[in-house]
Amino acid sequence: MVGEGRSWKITVPASTANLGPGFDSIGLSLSLYLTLDAEEAERWEVIPLSPELEDFPRDEDHFIVGVAMEVAERHGKVHPPCKLSVESKIPLTRGLGSSAAAVIAGVELANAACGLNLTMRDKLKEANRFEGHPDNVGASLYGGLVIATQSGDDVEFVSIQDPAFDVVAVIPPTELKTSEAREALPDELSFGESVLAGSVSNVLVAALLTGDLETAGRMMKADRYHQPYRKSLLPHYDLVERTALGAGAFGVALSGAGPTIACFTGKGEGADLANVMKQSFPHMLVRHLLITSEGSSVLEKPKVRPFPL
């Protein structure tokens, strides 16, 4: 009977990816959230609770529903229809992992509603089928800092839960589609350039793991994979970088494909940096974000039973 079925609350954090030279392999979980309240129903219905979500389909054609149904089908299950109330504080198409968070929400919904008993690695593999690379989805699933690589269907990753720094996101009002940002990249790099780019990425990871934030910042700036090519799409990048570094940030990098710029500063110093950036860029949205130590979560709600007559 409708009203007596199961229901869940699914929460998924945002993410920033790449951190400069960690292209398509490093992700960081951030304290902006997509929240999904789901309850079994007679038919699929999606209720947007955020203005940015109102243009999306409100039935089984919704992206999250499609992910959930496909994951269930791949495991031999038929997903029960649900009513979904969706709220997102993650800006869309701004390089903060909004699509990755939606993918994780769909995977978590299928796992809960269909009793799939997926492991964390299973969830990551399922999410990666939709996202194509494991940095954003890995961070939203596991929380903290995720370093991952993919070869075919195999994904290898390392998860670090408590990186010791804060993030200030400078978010322009204009969108930048991932497809446009991808088109700015070269088709290939020379062998020598690839070796140099890889070594920069390796030093970034080592610096982050040892807490050498100054070196990490230099490696973010030394990226050879994507930032030199995408900066032309973002005329505000150089000024944001100079301002942030002058205000105490140890590093600056595109958040994912952009247009958001992530400014990294010492733990507990994010609020001061955010104030400077707000004053310097009043036409942009500036958010002081914490690194979330937990990734996605699913809470099954108690069934609502009618009062006896």
C-alpha positions as CSV (number, residue, x, y, z in Angstrom):
1,M,0.0,0.0,0.0
2,V,1.3,3.5,-0.9
3,G,2.3,5.3,2.3
4,E,3.5,2.1,4.0
5,G,6.4,1.4,1.7
6,R,10.1,1.8,2.5
7,S,11.8,5.2,2.3
8,W,15.3,6.5,2.4
9,K,17.3,9.7,2.8
10,I,20.4,9.8,0.6
11,T,23.0,12.5,1.0
12,V,25.9,13.0,-1.5
13,P,28.7,15.6,-1.2
14,A,30.1,17.7,-4.0
15,S,33.6,17.3,-5.2
16,T,36.5,19.1,-6.9
17,A,38.7,17.2,-9.3
18,N,42.2,17.3,-10.8
19,L,43.8,19.8,-8.3
20,G,45.9,20.8,-11.3
21,P,48.1,18.0,-12.6
22,G,46.0,15.2,-11.1
23,F,44.0,15.1,-14.3
24,D,41.0,12.7,-14.2
25,S,42.6,10.9,-11.2
26,I,42.4,13.1,-8.1
27,G,39.2,14.1,-6.4
28,L,38.3,15.9,-3.2
29,S,35.0,15.8,-1.4
30,L,33.5,19.1,-0.4
31,S,30.8,20.3,2.0
32,L,28.0,21.1,-0.5
33,Y,25.3,18.4,-0.8
34,L,22.7,16.8,-3.0
35,T,19.9,15.3,-0.9
36,L,17.5,12.8,-2.1
37,D,14.4,11.7,-0.1
38,A,12.9,8.6,-1.7
39,E,9.8,6.6,-0.9
40,E,8.2,3.7,-2.7
41,A,5.2,4.8,-4.8
42,E,2.9,3.6,-7.5
43,R,4.8,5.5,-10.2
44,W,8.0,7.4,-10.6
45,E,7.7,11.1,-9.6
46,V,10.5,13.6,-9.1
47,I,9.9,16.7,-7.0
48,P,12.6,19.4,-7.4
49,L,13.3,21.3,-4.2
50,S,15.9,23.6,-5.7
51,P,15.1,26.2,-8.4
52,E,18.0,25.0,-10.6
53,L,16.4,21.5,-10.8
54,E,13.0,22.6,-12.0
55,D,13.9,22.2,-15.7
56,F,14.7,18.5,-15.4
57,P,12.2,15.7,-16.1
58,R,9.9,14.7,-13.3
59,D,9.3,11.1,-14.2
60,E,11.4,8.0,-15.1
61,D,13.3,10.2,-17.7
62,H,15.1,12.0,-14.8
63,F,18.8,11.3,-14.8
64,I,19.0,9.9,-11.3
65,V,16.0,7.6,-12.0
66,G,17.7,6.4,-15.2
67,V,20.9,5.5,-13.2
68,A,19.0,3.7,-10.5
69,M,17.0,1.7,-13.0
70,E,20.0,0.7,-15.1
71,V,22.0,-0.4,-12.1
72,A,19.1,-2.5,-10.8
73,E,18.6,-4.1,-14.3
74,R,22.3,-4.9,-14.5
75,H,22.0,-6.9,-11.3
76,G,18.8,-8.7,-12.4
77,K,16.4,-6.6,-10.5
78,V,13.4,-4.4,-11.4
79,H,13.6,-1.1,-9.5
80,P,10.4,-0.3,-7.7
81,P,8.9,3.1,-8.7
82,C,9.6,5.9,-6.1
83,K,8.7,9.4,-5.4
84,L,11.9,11.4,-5.1
85,S,12.3,14.8,-3.5
86,V,15.6,16.3,-4.7
87,E,17.5,19.2,-3.3
88,S,21.0,20.3,-4.4
89,K,23.3,23.0,-3.1
90,I,25.8,22.0,-5.7
91,P,25.9,24.6,-8.5
92,L,25.2,22.9,-11.9
93,T,27.8,22.9,-14.7
94,R,30.4,24.7,-12.6
95,G,33.0,22.0,-12.1
96,L,31.9,21.0,-8.6
97,G,30.8,17.4,-9.4
98,S,27.0,17.9,-9.7
99,S,26.6,15.1,-12.3
100,A,28.9,12.8,-10.3
101,A,26.8,13.4,-7.2
102,A,23.6,12.6,-9.1
103,V,25.2,9.3,-10.4
104,I,26.2,8.3,-6.8
105,A,22.6,9.1,-5.6
106,G,21.2,6.8,-8.3
107,V,23.6,4.0,-7.5
108,E,22.8,4.3,-3.7
109,L,19.1,4.3,-4.4
110,A,19.3,1.2,-6.5
111,N,21.4,-0.5,-3.9
112,A,19.0,0.3,-1.1
113,A,15.7,-0.2,-2.9
114,C,16.7,-3.5,-4.6
115,G,18.8,-5.0,-1.9
116,L,21.9,-5.3,-4.1
117,N,24.4,-5.4,-1.2
118,L,27.0,-3.7,-3.3
119,T,30.4,-3.1,-1.7
120,M,32.0,0.3,-1.9
121,R,34.2,-0.9,-4.7
122,D,31.1,-2.2,-6.5
123,K,29.5,1.1,-6.1
124,L,32.5,2.9,-7.5
125,K,32.6,0.6,-10.5
126,E,28.9,1.2,-11.2
127,A,29.2,4.9,-10.9
128,N,32.2,4.9,-13.1
129,R,30.2,3.3,-15.9
130,F,28.2,6.6,-16.1
131,E,30.9,9.1,-15.2
132,G,33.8,7.7,-17.2
133,H,36.6,8.5,-14.7
134,P,36.7,7.8,-11.0
135,D,37.9,11.1,-9.5
136,N,34.6,12.9,-8.8
137,V,32.5,9.9,-8.1
138,G,35.2,8.4,-5.9
139,A,35.4,11.5,-3.8
140,S,31.6,11.8,-3.5
141,L,31.4,8.1,-2.5
142,Y,34.3,7.8,-0.1
143,G,34.8,11.4,1.1
144,G,38.2,13.0,1.7
145,L,40.9,12.9,-0.9
146,V,40.7,10.1,-3.5
147,I,43.6,9.2,-5.9
148,A,42.4,6.7,-8.6
149,T,43.2,5.2,-12.0
150,Q,41.1,3.3,-14.4
151,S,42.1,0.6,-17.0
152,G,39.1,-0.8,-18.8
153,D,36.6,-1.8,-16.1
154,D,39.2,-2.0,-13.4
155,V,39.6,0.9,-11.0
156,E,42.4,1.2,-8.5
157,F,42.3,3.9,-5.8
158,V,43.6,5.2,-2.5
159,S,41.4,7.1,-0.1
160,I,42.8,9.7,2.4
161,Q,40.2,10.8,4.8
162,D,41.6,13.9,6.5
163,P,43.6,16.2,4.3
164,A,44.8,19.2,6.3
165,F,43.6,22.2,4.3
166,D,40.6,24.2,3.4
167,V,39.1,25.1,0.1
168,V,37.6,28.4,-1.1
169,A,35.6,28.1,-4.4
170,V,35.3,31.1,-6.6
171,I,32.2,30.4,-8.8
172,P,31.5,32.5,-11.9
173,P,27.9,33.2,-12.9
174,T,28.4,31.7,-16.3
175,E,28.5,28.0,-17.2
176,L,31.2,26.1,-18.9
177,K,30.1,22.8,-20.4
178,T,32.4,19.9,-19.9
179,S,32.3,19.2,-23.7
180,E,33.6,22.7,-24.5
181,A,36.3,22.3,-21.9
182,R,37.3,18.9,-23.4
183,E,37.5,20.4,-26.9
184,A,40.2,22.9,-25.7
185,L,42.6,20.0,-24.9
186,P,45.2,18.8,-27.4
187,D,44.7,15.4,-29.0
188,E,48.1,14.2,-27.8
189,L,51.2,15.2,-25.9
190,S,54.8,14.3,-26.9
191,F,56.5,11.6,-24.9
192,G,58.8,14.1,-23.2
193,E,55.8,16.3,-22.3
194,S,53.9,13.3,-20.9
195,V,56.8,12.3,-18.7
196,L,57.1,15.8,-17.3
197,A,53.3,16.1,-16.7
198,G,53.3,12.7,-14.9
199,S,56.3,13.7,-12.7
200,V,54.5,17.0,-11.7
201,S,51.4,14.9,-10.8
202,N,53.5,12.5,-8.7
203,V,55.1,15.3,-6.7
204,L,51.7,16.8,-6.1
205,V,50.5,13.6,-4.6
206,A,53.6,13.2,-2.5
207,A,53.4,16.7,-1.2
208,L,49.7,16.4,-0.3
209,L,50.3,13.1,1.6
210,T,53.3,14.6,3.5
211,G,51.6,17.9,4.3
212,D,54.1,19.9,2.2
213,L,51.4,22.4,1.0
214,E,53.9,24.9,-0.4
215,T,55.2,22.3,-2.8
216,A,51.7,21.1,-3.6
217,G,50.8,24.6,-4.6
218,R,53.7,24.9,-7.0
219,M,52.8,21.6,-8.6
220,M,49.2,22.8,-9.1
221,K,50.5,25.8,-11.0
222,A,53.0,23.6,-13.0
223,D,50.2,21.4,-14.5
224,R,50.9,20.4,-18.1
225,Y,47.8,18.3,-18.7
226,H,44.8,20.7,-19.0
227,Q,45.1,24.1,-17.3
228,P,47.4,25.7,-19.9
229,Y,44.8,25.0,-22.6
230,R,41.6,25.8,-20.6
231,K,42.7,29.1,-19.2
232,S,41.8,30.8,-22.5
233,L,38.2,29.9,-21.8
234,L,38.4,31.7,-18.4
235,P,39.6,35.3,-18.6
236,H,39.2,35.7,-14.8
237,Y,41.6,32.9,-13.9
238,D,44.9,34.8,-13.7
239,L,43.4,37.5,-11.6
240,V,41.7,35.1,-9.2
241,E,45.0,33.2,-8.9
242,R,47.1,36.3,-8.1
243,T,44.5,37.5,-5.6
244,A,44.2,34.2,-3.8
245,L,48.0,33.6,-3.6
246,G,48.5,37.2,-2.4
247,A,45.9,36.6,0.4
248,G,47.7,33.5,1.7
249,A,46.4,30.6,-0.5
250,F,49.1,27.9,-1.0
251,G,47.7,26.8,-4.4
252,V,45.0,27.5,-7.0
253,A,43.5,25.2,-9.6
254,L,40.6,24.8,-11.9
255,S,37.8,22.8,-10.2
256,G,37.3,20.0,-12.6
257,A,36.9,21.4,-16.0
258,G,35.9,24.8,-14.6
259,P,34.7,27.5,-14.6
260,T,35.0,27.4,-10.8
261,I,38.4,28.1,-9.4
262,A,39.4,26.2,-6.3
263,C,41.8,28.1,-3.9
264,F,43.5,26.0,-1.3
265,T,44.7,27.3,2.1
266,G,45.7,26.0,5.4
267,K,43.2,24.3,7.7
268,G,41.2,26.9,9.6
269,E,42.3,29.7,7.3
270,G,39.5,29.3,4.7
271,A,37.1,31.9,6.2
272,D,39.7,34.7,6.0
273,L,40.6,33.8,2.4
274,A,36.9,33.7,1.5
275,N,36.4,37.2,2.9
276,V,39.2,38.6,0.7
277,M,37.9,36.9,-2.4
278,K,34.3,38.1,-1.8
279,Q,35.5,41.7,-1.6
280,S,37.7,41.3,-4.7
281,F,35.1,39.4,-6.8
282,P,31.7,40.7,-5.8
283,H,30.1,39.5,-9.1
284,M,31.1,35.9,-8.3
285,L,29.8,33.4,-5.7
286,V,32.5,32.7,-3.2
287,R,32.1,29.7,-0.9
288,H,34.4,28.6,2.0
289,L,34.1,24.8,1.8
290,L,35.4,22.1,4.2
291,I,36.7,18.8,3.1
292,T,34.1,16.2,4.1
293,S,35.6,13.1,5.8
294,E,32.5,11.1,4.9
295,G,31.1,10.4,1.5
296,S,27.6,9.4,0.5
297,S,25.2,8.2,3.2
298,V,21.9,6.3,3.1
299,L,19.4,6.4,6.0
300,E,16.4,4.1,5.8
301,K,13.5,5.8,7.4
302,P,11.0,3.9,9.6
303,K,7.8,2.9,7.9
304,V,4.8,5.2,8.5
305,R,1.9,3.1,9.7
306,P,-1.7,4.4,9.8
307,F,-3.5,4.9,13.1
308,P,-6.0,2.1,13.8
309,L,-9.6,3.2,13.3
